[in-house]
Amino acid sequence: MEELDIAKLVSQYGFPIIAAVGLGYFVYYIWSWVTDKVDPVIEESHMTLIALIDRVRMLDNDLIRLRTKLDMILQQQEMMKNEKDNNSDSTTDSTHES
């Protein structure tokens, strides 16, 4: 078997041809690496990302519900406080009139 002599190949075929063949192999190697190694990992990460997005949406909905409940409770407390103040004012007014 003969050894690969790059200088001999360059002198026989020219640098542009050898460079094109080398770059072609490089592109093929990168393409096969991406399809064999990277695509499965990206697909798995994609599914994980979808699951995380769903969980974030569920948490957001829960926060909205809790915020609504808290607002209702605060509003009800404010109404009760106003009613208590109104009742104490009316009681005070009736004692002053007598």
All heavy atoms as an XYZ file, in Angstrom:
797
protein
N       0.830     -1.186      0.000
C       0.000      0.000      0.000
C       0.872      1.246      0.000
O       1.820      1.342      0.745
C      -0.840     -0.012      1.285
C      -2.288      0.095      0.942
S      -3.350     -0.031      2.346
C      -4.318      1.352      1.965
N       0.519      2.158     -0.814
C       1.288      3.398     -0.911
C       0.817      4.385      0.149
O      -0.350      4.420      0.492
C       1.109      4.014     -2.296
C       1.702      3.193     -3.409
C       1.536      3.896     -4.740
O       1.469      5.133     -4.756
O       1.466      3.189     -5.736
N       1.745      5.168      0.624
C       1.396      6.211      1.577
C       0.783      7.386      0.837
O       1.072      7.631     -0.331
C       2.654      6.676      2.321
C       3.138      5.692      3.334
C       4.267      6.262      4.170
O       4.286      7.475      4.403
O       5.115      5.470      4.567
N      -0.056      8.120      1.555
C      -0.696      9.297      0.981
C       0.286     10.454      1.037
O       0.638     10.936      2.102
C      -1.975      9.635      1.782
C      -2.802     10.797      1.270
C      -3.346     10.498     -0.122
C      -3.931     11.083      2.222
N       0.738     10.877     -0.098
C       1.694     11.976     -0.178
C       0.958     13.208     -0.690
O       0.614     13.302     -1.873
C       2.857     11.613     -1.093
C       3.957     12.644     -1.067
O       3.950     13.496     -0.149
O       4.818     12.588     -1.955
N       0.690     14.129      0.227
C      -0.098     15.312     -0.121
C       0.632     16.183     -1.134
O       0.014     16.713     -2.069
C      -0.457     16.109      1.148
C      -1.384     15.260      2.023
C      -1.135     17.419      0.802
C      -1.814     15.899      3.298
N       1.928     16.326     -0.989
C       2.685     17.157     -1.921
C       2.594     16.595     -3.336
O       2.452     17.341     -4.316
C       4.142     17.248     -1.483
N       2.628     15.287     -3.454
C       2.525     14.652     -4.768
C       1.129     14.854     -5.355
O       0.975     15.128     -6.545
C       2.844     13.161     -4.633
C       2.987     12.438     -5.936
C       3.405     11.000     -5.664
C       3.618     10.276     -6.980
N       3.970      8.870     -6.752
N       0.098     14.719     -4.509
C      -1.277     14.935     -4.971
C      -1.493     16.383     -5.406
O      -2.158     16.647     -6.413
C      -2.275     14.566     -3.875
C      -2.446     13.088     -3.568
C      -3.361     12.901     -2.365
C      -2.999     12.350     -4.770
N      -0.931     17.325     -4.637
C      -1.076     18.742     -4.986
C      -0.387     19.026     -6.314
O      -0.925     19.737     -7.169
C      -0.534     19.647     -3.855
C      -0.421     21.097     -4.313
C      -1.439     19.569     -2.634
N       0.794     18.461     -6.521
C       1.502     18.714     -7.788
C       0.793     18.040     -8.951
O       0.817     18.544    -10.075
C       2.953     18.232     -7.695
O       2.988     16.820     -7.606
N       0.121     16.903     -8.698
C      -0.550     16.189     -9.785
C      -1.911     16.810    -10.112
O      -2.241     16.974    -11.286
C      -0.725     14.721     -9.405
C      -1.279     13.861    -10.525
C      -1.337     12.398    -10.108
O      -0.927     12.036     -9.018
N      -1.835     11.576    -10.997
N      -2.724     17.147     -9.078
C      -4.086     17.630     -9.326
C      -4.255     19.130     -9.082
O      -5.259     19.700     -9.499
C      -5.081     16.882     -8.433
C      -5.139     15.412     -8.726
C      -4.588     14.492     -7.847
C      -5.742     14.939     -9.878
C      -4.635     13.145     -8.112
C      -5.787     13.589    -10.156
C      -5.232     12.685     -9.262
O      -5.283     11.351     -9.532
N      -3.388     19.745     -8.388
C      -3.504     21.169     -8.093
C      -4.141     21.389     -6.727
O      -4.924     20.577     -6.242
N      -3.762     22.488     -6.129
C      -4.236     22.796     -4.774
C      -5.749     22.981     -4.697
O      -6.388     22.463     -3.771
C      -3.509     24.029     -4.224
C      -3.983     24.405     -2.852
C      -3.581     23.672     -1.741
C      -4.858     25.472     -2.666
C      -4.032     23.993     -0.479
C      -5.309     25.797     -1.404
C      -4.890     25.059     -0.305
N      -6.369     23.692     -5.653
C      -7.822     23.896     -5.534
C      -8.613     22.585     -5.530
O      -9.584     22.451     -4.783
C      -8.185     24.749     -6.746
C      -6.938     25.445     -7.111
C      -5.833     24.495     -6.763
N      -8.205     21.614     -6.308
C      -8.929     20.344     -6.359
C      -8.768     19.596     -5.032
O      -9.742     19.087     -4.475
C      -8.404     19.466     -7.526
C      -8.577     20.177     -8.856
C      -9.079     18.107     -7.517
C      -9.992     20.400     -9.269
N      -7.554     19.539     -4.518
C      -7.303     18.850     -3.256
C      -8.038     19.555     -2.114
O      -8.626     18.913     -1.236
C      -5.780     18.758     -2.967
C      -5.068     17.999     -4.072
C      -5.522     18.128     -1.605
C      -5.571     16.593     -4.284
N      -8.025     20.894     -2.119
C      -8.736     21.656     -1.086
C     -10.240     21.397     -1.167
O     -10.906     21.244     -0.130
C      -8.437     23.141     -1.223
N     -10.800     21.331     -2.377
C     -12.230     21.065     -2.545
C     -12.586     19.676     -2.033
O     -13.622     19.489     -1.371
C     -12.629     21.215     -4.004
N     -11.748     18.678     -2.309
C     -11.994     17.327     -1.821
C     -11.915     17.304     -0.291
O     -12.765     16.697      0.375
C     -10.999     16.313     -2.446
C     -11.079     14.967     -1.753
C     -11.269     16.166     -3.926
N     -10.931     17.971      0.279
C     -10.800     18.036      1.735
C     -11.988     18.721      2.383
O     -12.518     18.250      3.394
N     -12.423     19.834      1.802
C     -13.585     20.533      2.346
C     -14.860     19.716      2.171
O     -15.747     19.739      3.033
C     -13.730     21.905      1.699
C     -12.678     22.931      2.125
C     -12.829     24.209      1.312
C     -12.779     23.226      3.600
N     -14.947     18.991      1.070
C     -16.098     18.107      0.863
C     -16.167     17.032      1.936
O     -17.244     16.742      2.466
N     -15.023     16.433      2.252
C     -14.994     15.433      3.320
C     -15.342     16.064      4.668
O     -16.069     15.472      5.460
C     -13.620     14.760      3.407
C     -13.546     13.798      4.557
C     -14.192     12.570      4.503
C     -12.878     14.145      5.728
C     -14.156     11.695      5.584
C     -12.830     13.277      6.811
C     -13.478     12.057      6.731
O     -13.451     11.203      7.795
N     -14.843     17.272      4.902
C     -15.144     17.974      6.148
C     -16.645     18.223      6.277
O     -17.244     17.996      7.334
C     -14.375     19.296      6.205
C     -14.685     20.116      7.417
C     -14.200     19.748      8.666
C     -15.469     21.260      7.321
C     -14.485     20.505      9.790
C     -15.757     22.023      8.430
C     -15.265     21.639      9.672
N     -17.295     18.658      5.206
C     -18.741     18.899      5.225
C     -19.481     17.590      5.475
O     -20.431     17.536      6.267
C     -19.191     19.568      3.907
C     -20.711     19.557      3.770
C     -18.665     20.986      3.822
N     -19.067     16.508      4.813
C     -19.699     15.211      5.018
C     -19.539     14.757      6.474
O     -20.493     14.272      7.081
C     -19.109     14.162      4.075
C     -19.552     12.767      4.405
C     -20.835     12.340      4.068
C     -18.719     11.890      5.083
C     -21.268     11.064      4.397
C     -19.139     10.619      5.416
C     -20.403     10.204      5.072
O     -20.820      8.944      5.400
N     -18.356     14.916      7.023
C     -18.100     14.515      8.404
C     -18.976     15.306      9.375
O     -19.592     14.734     10.275
C     -16.617     14.705      8.759
C     -16.302     14.409     10.196
C     -16.199     13.098     10.643
C     -16.140     15.438     11.121
C     -15.929     12.814     11.972
C     -15.871     15.163     12.447
C     -15.764     13.855     12.867
O     -15.509     13.581     14.181
N     -19.064     16.614      9.198
C     -19.886     17.465     10.068
C     -21.362     17.087      9.918
O     -22.090     16.983     10.911
C     -19.658     18.961      9.762
C     -18.238     19.374     10.120
C     -20.675     19.841     10.487
C     -17.905     19.259     11.591
N     -21.830     16.874      8.685
C     -23.223     16.506      8.456
C     -23.562     15.186      9.144
O     -24.598     15.060      9.798
C     -23.496     16.415      6.957
C     -24.888     15.971      6.639
C     -26.031     16.701      6.696
C     -25.272     14.652      6.255
N     -27.113     15.931      6.359
C     -26.667     14.660      6.071
C     -24.574     13.479      6.030
C     -27.376     13.546      5.690
C     -25.292     12.364      5.633
C     -26.676     12.401      5.474
N     -22.687     14.183      9.001
C     -22.962     12.889      9.629
C     -22.902     13.002     11.156
O     -23.699     12.373     11.862
C     -21.997     11.817      9.132
O     -20.675     12.129      9.516
N     -22.004     13.807     11.688
C     -21.916     14.011     13.133
C     -23.187     14.676     13.666
O     -23.729     14.274     14.692
C     -20.682     14.854     13.464
C     -20.581     15.219     14.905
C     -20.241     14.402     15.946
C     -20.846     16.502     15.476
N     -20.273     15.104     17.128
C     -20.638     16.395     16.864
C     -21.226     17.725     14.941
C     -20.804     17.470     17.715
C     -21.395     18.796     15.790
C     -21.190     18.660     17.161
N     -23.655     15.685     12.950
C     -24.865     16.397     13.386
C     -26.067     15.463     13.345
O     -26.866     15.439     14.285
C     -25.099     17.658     12.519
C     -26.499     18.213     12.710
C     -24.076     18.719     12.843
N     -26.225     14.693     12.267
C     -27.400     13.826     12.169
C     -27.339     12.653     13.130
O     -28.370     12.188     13.609
C     -27.584     13.302     10.735
O     -26.392     12.639     10.311
C     -27.919     14.433      9.788
N     -26.143     12.155     13.443
C     -26.026     10.998     14.329
C     -26.001     11.381     15.813
O     -26.558     10.664     16.646
C     -24.759     10.198     14.014
C     -24.836      9.523     12.663
O     -25.955      9.370     12.136
O     -23.770      9.158     12.131
N     -25.340     12.456     16.149
C     -25.127     12.790     17.562
C     -25.994     13.953     18.055
O     -26.538     13.903     19.148
C     -23.653     13.160     17.811
C     -22.676     12.154     17.331
C     -22.413     11.141     18.374
C     -21.477     10.138     17.738
N     -20.697      9.366     18.494
N     -26.102     15.011     17.260
C     -26.733     16.238     17.743
C     -28.255     16.176     17.620
O     -28.965     16.583     18.549
C     -26.161     17.465     17.003
C     -26.865     18.731     17.416
C     -24.671     17.579     17.254
N     -28.783     15.676     16.509
C     -30.236     15.649     16.311
C     -30.982     14.885     17.402
O     -32.007     15.372     17.896
C     -30.588     15.081     14.933
C     -30.522     16.134     13.844
O     -30.436     17.332     14.174
O     -30.572     15.755     12.653
N     -30.527     13.691     17.815
C     -31.253     13.012     18.902
C     -31.253     13.807     20.213
O     -32.264     13.837     20.926
C     -30.499     11.693     19.076
C     -29.815     11.462     17.777
C     -29.496     12.820     17.252
N     -30.149     14.458     20.509
C     -30.077     15.254     21.738
C     -31.012     16.456     21.643
O     -31.700     16.804     22.612
C     -28.623     15.700     22.001
C     -28.548     16.667     23.160
C     -27.737     14.490     22.251
N     -31.070     17.079     20.481
C     -31.963     18.227     20.287
C     -33.420     17.788     20.404
O     -34.238     18.475     21.015
C     -31.686     18.914     18.940
C     -30.360     19.649     19.008
C     -32.810     19.875     18.566
C     -29.940     20.304     17.716
N     -33.755     16.629     19.837
C     -35.123     16.130     19.928
C     -35.507     15.864     21.383
O     -36.599     16.220     21.814
C     -35.277     14.848     19.101
C     -36.687     14.328     19.024
C     -37.620     15.253     18.285
O     -37.165     15.982     17.393
O     -38.820     15.257     18.617
N     -34.609     15.267     22.145
C     -34.874     15.012     23.559
C     -35.018     16.331     24.327
O     -35.911     16.481     25.157
C     -33.745     14.186     24.158
C     -33.957     13.816     25.599
C     -32.793     13.012     26.151
O     -32.154     12.269     25.388
O     -32.532     13.152     27.353
N     -34.154     17.279     24.029
C     -34.228     18.588     24.686
C     -35.515     19.303     24.310
O     -36.099     20.012     25.140
C     -33.025     19.442     24.292
O     -31.841     18.843     24.711
N     -35.968     19.113     23.084
C     -37.205     19.743     22.620
C     -38.391     19.232     23.442
O     -39.241     20.016     23.873
C     -37.395     19.451     21.135
C     -38.602     20.085     20.534
N     -38.696     21.445     20.320
C     -39.775     19.566     20.121
C     -39.873     21.712     19.797
N     -40.544     20.587     19.665
N     -38.436     17.924     23.663
C     -39.527     17.356     24.463
C     -39.464     17.849     25.909
O     -40.486     18.149     26.523
C     -39.472     15.824     24.423
C     -39.769     15.247     23.080
S     -41.409     15.759     22.544
C     -41.367     15.285     20.854
N     -38.261     17.941     26.454
C     -38.097     18.456     27.808
C     -38.545     19.913     27.887
O     -39.206     20.329     28.846
C     -36.631     18.328     28.251
O     -36.218     16.970     28.125
C     -36.445     18.794     29.674
N     -38.209     20.689     26.874
C     -38.603     22.094     26.840
C     -40.118     22.237     26.782
O     -40.697     23.086     27.475
C     -37.957     22.789     25.640
C     -38.269     24.262     25.459
C     -37.737     25.063     26.639
C     -37.671     24.766     24.164
N     -40.783     21.405     26.001
C     -42.244     21.453     25.922
C     -42.855     21.131     27.287
O     -43.791     21.800     27.733
C     -42.757     20.488     24.836
C     -42.415     21.043     23.455
C     -44.263     20.272     24.952
C     -42.714     20.097     22.318
N     -42.308     20.121     27.967
C     -42.816     19.768     29.298
C     -42.615     20.917     30.282
O     -43.500     21.222     31.094
C     -42.130     18.508     29.800
N     -41.462     21.585     30.217
C     -41.208     22.720     31.112
C     -42.133     23.888     30.820
O     -42.615     24.559     31.736
C     -39.746     23.152     30.997
C     -38.731     22.222     31.638
C     -37.315     22.691     31.307
C     -38.923     22.153     33.127
N     -42.385     24.146     29.551
C     -43.304     25.234     29.183
C     -44.699     24.939     29.720
O     -45.374     25.836     30.246
C     -43.316     25.442     27.661
C     -41.993     26.075     27.211
C     -44.494     26.302     27.224
C     -41.809     26.148     25.715
N     -45.141     23.682     29.615
C     -46.453     23.316     30.161
C     -46.505     23.526     31.669
O     -47.497     24.026     32.206
C     -46.777     21.859     29.827
C     -47.091     21.659     28.357
O     -47.369     22.663     27.670
O     -47.052     20.492     27.898
N     -45.446     23.166     32.359
C     -45.420     23.360     33.813
C     -45.436     24.835     34.183
O     -46.090     25.246     35.143
C     -44.190     22.686     34.407
C     -44.299     21.185     34.401
C     -43.100     20.535     34.987
N     -43.210     19.090     34.866
C     -42.216     18.261     35.056
N     -41.022     18.722     35.386
N     -42.392     16.968     34.925
N     -44.717     25.648     33.431
C     -44.712     27.087     33.696
C     -46.100     27.668     33.472
O     -46.566     28.511     34.249
C     -43.646     27.794     32.823
C     -43.842     29.294     32.822
C     -42.254     27.451     33.302
N     -46.781     27.216     32.424
C     -48.149     27.700     32.190
C     -49.082     27.304     33.322
O     -49.938     28.095     33.750
C     -48.672     27.148     30.866
C     -48.096     27.829     29.663
C     -48.671     27.299     28.382
N     -48.035     27.933     27.238
C     -47.987     27.408     26.044
N     -48.536     26.242     25.811
N     -47.394     28.050     25.053
N     -48.926     26.061     33.808
C     -49.763     25.628     34.929
C     -49.489     26.479     36.162
O     -50.422     26.892     36.865
C     -49.508     24.152     35.233
C     -50.102     23.218     34.205
S     -49.641     21.482     34.417
C     -49.891     21.201     36.125
N     -48.212     26.765     36.436
C     -47.872     27.613     37.584
C     -48.416     29.024     37.404
O     -48.878     29.645     38.365
C     -46.363     27.646     37.778
C     -45.739     26.381     38.352
C     -44.220     26.493     38.318
C     -46.220     26.142     39.760
N     -48.364     29.533     36.196
C     -48.891     30.869     35.920
C     -50.396     30.897     36.171
O     -50.911     31.844     36.782
C     -48.563     31.264     34.484
C     -48.889     32.707     34.195
O     -48.658     33.558     35.083
O     -49.375     33.008     33.080
N     -51.092     29.867     35.712
C     -52.537     29.801     35.969
C     -52.822     29.717     37.462
O     -53.757     30.348     37.963
C     -53.152     28.596     35.248
C     -53.222     28.804     33.758
O     -53.196     29.930     33.285
N     -53.291     27.719     33.015
N     -52.029     28.930     38.186
C     -52.213     28.839     39.637
C     -51.975     30.183     40.306
O     -52.707     30.575     41.221
C     -51.274     27.794     40.234
C     -51.668     26.371     39.873
O     -52.815     26.172     39.407
O     -50.820     25.469     40.040
N     -50.946     30.895     39.858
C     -50.677     32.219     40.433
C     -51.812     33.189     40.145
O     -52.182     34.003     41.003
C     -49.360     32.774     39.888
C     -48.103     32.163     40.480
C     -46.870     32.669     39.743
C     -47.998     32.498     41.943
N     -52.379     33.102     38.958
C     -53.504     33.986     38.621
C     -54.691     33.674     39.521
O     -55.344     34.584     40.052
C     -53.872     33.841     37.125
C     -52.772     34.457     36.262
C     -55.216     34.491     36.823
C     -52.904     34.174     34.791
N     -54.983     32.380     39.715
C     -56.090     32.006     40.596
C     -55.846     32.473     42.028
O     -56.745     33.007     42.685
C     -56.278     30.487     40.575
C     -57.054     30.020     39.387
C     -57.436     28.554     39.550
N     -57.261     27.929     38.267
C     -56.353     27.023     37.957
N     -55.535     26.576     38.865
N     -56.266     26.530     36.746
N     -54.635     32.274     42.538
C     -54.324     32.713     43.902
C     -54.421     34.225     44.035
O     -54.906     34.741     45.044
C     -52.932     32.231     44.297
C     -52.798     30.737     44.584
C     -51.335     30.377     44.780
C     -53.600     30.364     45.809
N     -53.955     34.931     43.018
C     -54.014     36.398     43.047
C     -55.467     36.864     43.069
O     -55.829     37.792     43.806
C     -53.271     36.955     41.825
C     -53.232     38.442     41.733
C     -52.373     38.974     42.825
N     -52.113     40.380     42.584
C     -51.394     41.113     43.351
N     -50.821     40.572     44.388
N     -51.207     42.367     43.104
N     -56.308     36.203     42.281
C     -57.721     36.554     42.247
C     -58.370     36.301     43.611
O     -59.135     37.130     44.115
C     -58.446     35.740     41.162
O     -57.800     35.965     39.914
C     -59.901     36.125     41.059
N     -58.061     35.157     44.207
C     -58.614     34.856     45.533
C     -58.138     35.854     46.571
O     -58.916     36.309     47.413
C     -58.222     33.440     45.950
C     -58.958     32.375     45.172
C     -58.490     30.994     45.580
C     -59.180     29.927     44.753
N     -58.725     28.580     45.104
N     -56.862     36.191     46.529
C     -56.327     37.165     47.471
C     -56.993     38.526     47.286
O     -57.344     39.185     48.274
C     -54.807     37.284     47.292
C     -54.082     38.245     48.217
C     -54.218     37.780     49.661
C     -52.625     38.352     47.823
N     -57.183     38.946     46.037
C     -57.863     40.226     45.781
C     -59.290     40.206     46.320
O     -59.758     41.204     46.886
C     -57.862     40.537     44.284
C     -56.489     40.946     43.764
O     -55.618     41.290     44.597
O     -56.286     40.904     42.529
N     -59.977     39.077     46.136
C     -61.350     38.979     46.643
C     -61.377     39.056     48.163
O     -62.237     39.726     48.746
C     -61.992     37.672     46.163
C     -62.329     37.676     44.690
S     -62.952     36.094     44.100
C     -64.325     35.816     45.159
N     -60.444     38.382     48.817
C     -60.387     38.420     50.287
C     -60.080     39.822     50.774
O     -60.708     40.332     51.712
C     -59.347     37.404     50.809
C     -59.853     35.985     50.595
C     -59.029     37.647     52.271
C     -58.834     34.909     50.886
N     -59.123     40.489     50.144
C     -58.795     41.863     50.544
C     -59.966     42.797     50.319
O     -60.242     43.681     51.139
C     -57.559     42.344     49.784
C     -56.240     41.659     50.148
C     -55.124     42.127     49.226
C     -55.887     41.915     51.598
N     -60.673     42.597     49.214
C     -61.837     43.429     48.932
C     -62.942     43.182     49.969
O     -63.570     44.122     50.451
C     -62.349     43.125     47.529
C     -63.471     44.015     47.067
C     -63.907     43.657     45.659
O     -63.657     42.552     45.186
N     -64.549     44.597     44.997
N     -63.141     41.932     50.333
C     -64.152     41.607     51.327
C     -63.777     42.184     52.695
O     -64.637     42.715     53.414
C     -64.325     40.098     51.416
C     -65.491     39.681     52.271
C     -65.692     38.182     52.229
O     -64.798     37.437     51.860
N     -66.881     37.738     52.627
N     -62.514     42.105     53.062
C     -62.080     42.694     54.336
C     -62.288     44.203     54.336
O     -62.683     44.791     55.346
C     -60.613     42.352     54.600
C     -60.379     40.937     55.040
C     -58.912     40.637     55.267
O     -58.030     41.400     54.865
N     -58.630     39.498     55.905
N     -61.986     44.823     53.204
C     -62.191     46.278     53.094
C     -63.672     46.619     53.238
O     -64.035     47.586     53.919
C     -61.651     46.770     51.755
C     -61.705     48.268     51.568
C     -60.721     48.998     52.472
O     -59.672     48.425     52.814
O     -61.006     50.151     52.830
N     -64.537     45.825     52.624
C     -65.976     46.059     52.742
C     -66.444     45.869     54.179
O     -67.253     46.670     54.690
C     -66.747     45.124     51.808
C     -66.636     45.497     50.337
S     -67.400     44.293     49.230
C     -69.043     44.171     49.878
N     -65.938     44.843     54.850
C     -66.318     44.617     56.245
C     -65.834     45.757     57.130
O     -66.530     46.187     58.048
C     -65.768     43.274     56.725
C     -66.454     42.075     56.090
S     -65.704     40.518     56.537
C     -66.164     40.415     58.252
N     -64.644     46.252     56.853
C     -64.108     47.377     57.627
C     -64.969     48.619     57.408
O     -65.284     49.353     58.361
C     -62.670     47.639     57.219
C     -62.022     48.769     57.975
C     -60.616     49.009     57.485
C     -60.072     50.252     58.155
N     -58.888     50.743     57.497
N     -65.356     48.859     56.163
C     -66.215     50.012     55.869
C     -67.571     49.874     56.550
O     -68.116     50.854     57.078
C     -66.392     50.177     54.362
C     -65.140     50.702     53.699
O     -64.264     51.256     54.355
N     -65.033     50.517     52.396
N     -68.136     48.669     56.549
C     -69.417     48.448     57.217
C     -69.286     48.684     58.722
O     -70.156     49.283     59.342
C     -69.906     47.016     56.964
C     -70.558     46.820     55.642
C     -71.066     45.396     55.486
O     -71.257     44.695     56.517
O     -71.257     44.984     54.341
N     -68.201     48.219     59.292
C     -67.976     48.401     60.729
C     -67.836     49.886     61.053
O     -68.387     50.368     62.054
C     -66.726     47.628     61.145
C     -66.474     47.629     62.615
C     -65.260     46.787     62.947
C     -64.987     46.821     64.434
N     -63.786     46.081     64.792
N     -67.082     50.600     60.207
C     -66.922     52.041     60.414
C     -68.261     52.753     60.281
O     -68.575     53.661     61.054
C     -65.911     52.619     59.421
C     -64.476     52.219     59.728
O     -64.221     51.719     60.849
O     -63.608     52.395     58.839
N     -69.067     52.375     59.307
C     -70.382     52.994     59.107
C     -71.298     52.702     60.294
O     -72.040     53.574     60.749
C     -71.036     52.500     57.818
C     -70.386     53.111     56.597
O     -69.708     54.122     56.699
N     -70.586     52.492     55.452
N     -71.256     51.493     60.798
C     -72.090     51.130     61.957
C     -71.659     51.889     63.207
O     -72.486     52.332     63.994
C     -72.046     49.620     62.214
C     -72.832     48.841     61.210
O     -73.708     49.387     60.554
N     -72.527     47.560     61.087
N     -70.363     52.035     63.397
C     -69.901     52.771     64.582
C     -70.230     54.251     64.449
O     -70.549     54.907     65.432
C     -68.405     52.555     64.795
O     -67.644     53.226     63.832
N     -70.178     54.808     63.221
C     -70.553     56.214     63.016
C     -72.039     56.416     63.288
O     -72.445     57.404     63.905
C     -70.232     56.650     61.581
C     -68.749     56.876     61.369
O     -68.009     56.939     62.379
O     -68.326     56.970     60.194
N     -72.865     55.495     62.815
C     -74.306     55.648     63.030
C     -74.653     55.484     64.506
O     -75.544     56.140     65.022
C     -75.092     54.656     62.172
O     -74.811     53.334     62.574
N     -73.926     54.630     65.206
C     -74.153     54.474     66.649
C     -73.706     55.725     67.381
O     -74.393     56.202     68.303
C     -73.349     53.250     67.173
O     -73.635     52.121     66.394
C     -73.668     52.987     68.614
N     -72.616     56.316     66.975
C     -72.136     57.523     67.584
C     -73.083     58.680     67.305
O     -73.369     59.485     68.195
C     -70.716     57.858     67.060
O     -69.885     56.727     67.173
C     -70.114     59.026     67.800
N     -73.619     58.787     66.107
C     -74.542     59.842     65.747
C     -75.829     59.726     66.575
O     -76.390     60.734     67.015
C     -74.874     59.777     64.257
C     -73.739     60.283     63.406
O     -72.822     60.949     63.968
O     -73.732     59.998     62.193
N     -76.329     58.516     66.772
C     -77.575     58.351     67.502
C     -77.414     58.682     68.981
O     -78.328     59.177     69.620
C     -78.123     56.932     67.326
O     -77.227     55.992     67.864
N     -76.245     58.468     69.558
C     -76.022     58.826     70.966
C     -75.867     60.316     71.140
O     -76.240     60.873     72.164
C     -74.784     58.102     71.531
O     -73.676     58.359     70.715
C     -75.038     56.630     71.701
N     -75.333     61.008     70.134
C     -75.173     62.458     70.231
C     -76.511     63.167     70.063
O     -76.711     64.241     70.620
C     -74.211     62.988     69.155
C     -72.781     62.671     69.455
N     -72.146     63.046     70.616
C     -71.818     62.015     68.722
C     -70.891     62.646     70.598
N     -70.672     62.011     69.439
N     -77.423     62.595     69.323
C     -78.713     63.248     69.091
C     -79.596     63.156     70.327
O     -80.456     63.987     70.530
C     -79.415     62.573     67.891
C     -78.755     62.894     66.593
C     -79.424     62.182     65.427
O     -80.501     61.590     65.608
O     -78.879     62.237     64.337
N     -79.432     62.184     71.147
C     -80.315     62.006     72.303
C     -80.054     62.971     73.400
O     -79.335     63.740     73.624
C     -80.153     60.633     72.939
O     -80.174     59.609     72.044
